[in-house]
């Protein structure tokens, strides 16, 4: 299993061995097949699994209270953004071993059920593009790396040997 980051728009380019998992507090409606239920999981027309979320990470994002009165993000600088600073601190409250074990189970079960031969890539989804430094992707990547898991941006165009 590999862990990568990307953003919602790119799900349209995923291959069957990639599982998008939202880390956003609010997902786009299409990610849950236009239902109001954030627990709705489905396969899109390309047979890519949609609708999964990591609630423990999302809950930490809620605790960071991102908003103009908290973090104006005028400089768009990860190092000075109070939201991202708090987000990273809050990630440390998650039981990483438990979360990674759940992620491994998901990857193993999906691979077996779908009869996929390639390595499964769990892709942590955020809203912002990689060129926006005020994004949760940086603390997420650092958090996983600090716990011994490589976590970097998914490369496009998708090439299974590069990702």
C-alpha positions as CSV (number, residue, x, y, z in Angstrom):
1,X,0.0,0.0,0.0
2,X,1.2,3.5,-0.9
3,X,-0.2,6.8,0.5
4,X,-0.3,9.9,-1.7
5,X,-2.1,13.3,-1.7
6,X,-4.1,14.9,-4.5
7,X,-7.2,17.0,-4.9
8,X,-10.8,16.4,-5.9
9,X,-10.5,17.4,-9.5
10,X,-8.0,14.7,-10.2
11,X,-10.2,11.8,-9.2
12,X,-11.4,11.8,-12.8
13,X,-7.9,10.6,-13.7
14,X,-7.5,7.8,-11.2
15,X,-7.0,4.2,-12.1
16,X,-8.8,1.3,-10.3
17,X,-5.9,0.7,-7.9
18,X,-6.3,4.2,-6.5
19,X,-8.7,4.9,-3.7
20,X,-9.6,8.5,-3.0
21,X,-10.2,9.3,0.6
22,X,-11.4,12.7,1.6
23,X,-9.7,14.7,4.3
24,X,-12.0,17.7,3.7
25,X,-14.5,18.9,6.3
26,X,-17.1,19.4,3.4
27,X,-16.9,17.3,0.3
28,X,-18.3,18.2,-3.1
29,X,-21.8,16.8,-3.6
30,X,-20.6,14.6,-6.6
31,X,-18.2,12.8,-4.3
32,X,-21.2,11.2,-2.6
33,X,-23.2,10.8,-5.8
34,X,-25.1,14.1,-5.1
35,X,-26.7,12.8,-1.9
36,X,-26.8,14.8,1.3
37,X,-25.3,11.8,3.2
38,X,-21.6,12.0,3.7
39,X,-21.6,8.2,4.4
40,X,-22.7,7.4,0.9
41,X,-20.0,5.3,-0.9
42,X,-20.3,4.3,-4.5
43,X,-18.4,3.4,-7.7
44,X,-18.4,6.2,-10.3
45,X,-19.0,5.5,-14.1
46,X,-15.3,4.6,-14.4
47,X,-15.6,2.1,-11.5
48,X,-13.5,4.3,-9.1
49,X,-14.6,4.1,-5.5
50,X,-15.9,7.4,-4.2
51,X,-17.3,8.7,-0.9
52,X,-14.7,7.5,1.6
53,X,-13.5,9.9,4.3
54,X,-11.0,9.7,7.2
55,X,-13.2,11.2,10.0
56,X,-10.3,11.3,12.5
57,X,-8.4,13.7,10.2
58,X,-11.5,15.6,9.4
59,X,-12.3,16.1,13.1
60,X,-8.8,17.5,13.6
61,X,-9.4,20.0,10.8
62,X,-12.6,21.2,12.5
63,X,-10.6,22.0,15.6
64,X,-8.4,24.3,13.6
65,X,-11.2,26.9,12.9
66,X,-9.9,28.1,9.5
67,X,-11.5,31.5,8.6
68,X,-10.6,35.0,7.9
69,X,-10.7,36.1,11.5
70,X,-8.3,33.3,12.5
71,X,-6.0,33.0,9.5
72,X,-6.2,35.6,6.8
73,X,-3.6,33.6,4.7
74,X,-2.6,36.8,2.9
75,X,0.9,35.5,2.3
76,X,-0.2,32.0,1.4
77,X,2.8,30.8,3.4
78,X,2.6,27.4,5.1
79,X,5.1,28.5,7.7
80,X,3.0,31.5,8.9
81,X,-0.5,30.1,8.5
82,X,-2.0,29.6,12.0
83,X,-4.7,27.2,10.6
84,X,-2.1,24.9,9.1
85,X,0.1,25.2,12.2
86,X,-2.9,24.1,14.4
87,X,-3.9,21.5,11.9
88,X,-0.5,19.8,12.1
89,X,-0.5,20.0,15.9
90,X,-4.0,18.5,16.0
91,X,-2.9,15.6,13.8
92,X,-0.7,14.4,16.6
93,X,-3.9,13.7,18.6
94,X,-4.7,10.8,16.2
95,X,-3.8,7.3,17.1
96,X,-1.6,6.8,14.1
97,X,-1.1,3.0,14.5
98,X,-4.9,2.5,14.6
99,X,-5.5,4.7,11.6
100,X,-2.8,3.1,9.5
101,X,-4.1,-0.4,10.4
102,X,-7.6,0.6,9.3
103,X,-6.1,2.0,6.0
104,X,-4.1,-1.2,5.4
105,X,-7.3,-3.3,6.0
106,X,-9.2,-1.2,3.5
107,X,-6.4,-1.5,0.9
108,X,-6.2,-5.3,1.4
109,X,-9.9,-5.9,1.4
110,X,-10.4,-3.7,-1.7
111,X,-7.5,-5.4,-3.6
112,X,-8.9,-8.8,-2.9
113,X,-12.6,-8.0,-3.6
114,X,-11.8,-6.1,-6.8
115,X,-9.1,-8.7,-7.9
116,X,-6.5,-5.9,-8.5
117,X,-3.0,-7.0,-9.2
118,X,-1.3,-3.6,-8.8
119,X,-0.3,-2.1,-5.5
120,X,-3.2,-0.1,-3.9
121,X,-2.6,3.6,-3.6
122,X,-4.7,5.4,-0.9
123,X,-4.9,9.0,-2.0
124,X,-5.7,11.6,0.7
125,X,-7.9,14.2,-1.0
126,X,-7.8,18.0,-0.3
127,X,-9.4,20.9,-2.2
128,X,-6.4,22.9,-3.1
129,X,-4.1,22.3,-6.0
130,X,-0.4,21.5,-5.2
131,X,0.7,25.0,-6.1
132,X,-1.3,26.5,-3.3
133,X,0.9,26.4,-0.2
134,X,-2.0,27.1,2.1
135,X,-3.3,23.5,2.0
136,X,-3.7,20.7,4.4
137,X,-1.5,18.5,2.1
138,X,1.7,19.8,3.5
139,X,0.9,18.9,7.2
140,X,-0.6,15.6,6.0
141,X,2.5,14.7,4.0
142,X,4.8,15.6,7.0
143,X,2.6,13.8,9.4
144,X,2.7,10.5,7.5
145,X,6.4,10.9,6.8
146,X,7.2,11.5,10.4
147,X,5.5,8.2,11.2
148,X,7.6,6.3,8.7
149,X,5.2,6.3,5.7
150,X,6.1,8.0,2.4
151,X,3.4,10.4,1.5
152,X,3.9,12.7,-1.5
153,X,1.8,14.3,-4.2
154,X,0.4,11.9,-6.8
155,X,2.1,12.5,-10.2
156,X,0.2,13.3,-13.3
157,X,-0.3,12.1,-15.9
158,X,-0.8,8.9,-13.9
159,X,2.0,6.4,-14.3
160,X,1.9,3.5,-12.0
161,X,5.6,3.1,-12.0
162,X,6.2,6.8,-10.9
163,X,3.5,6.9,-8.2
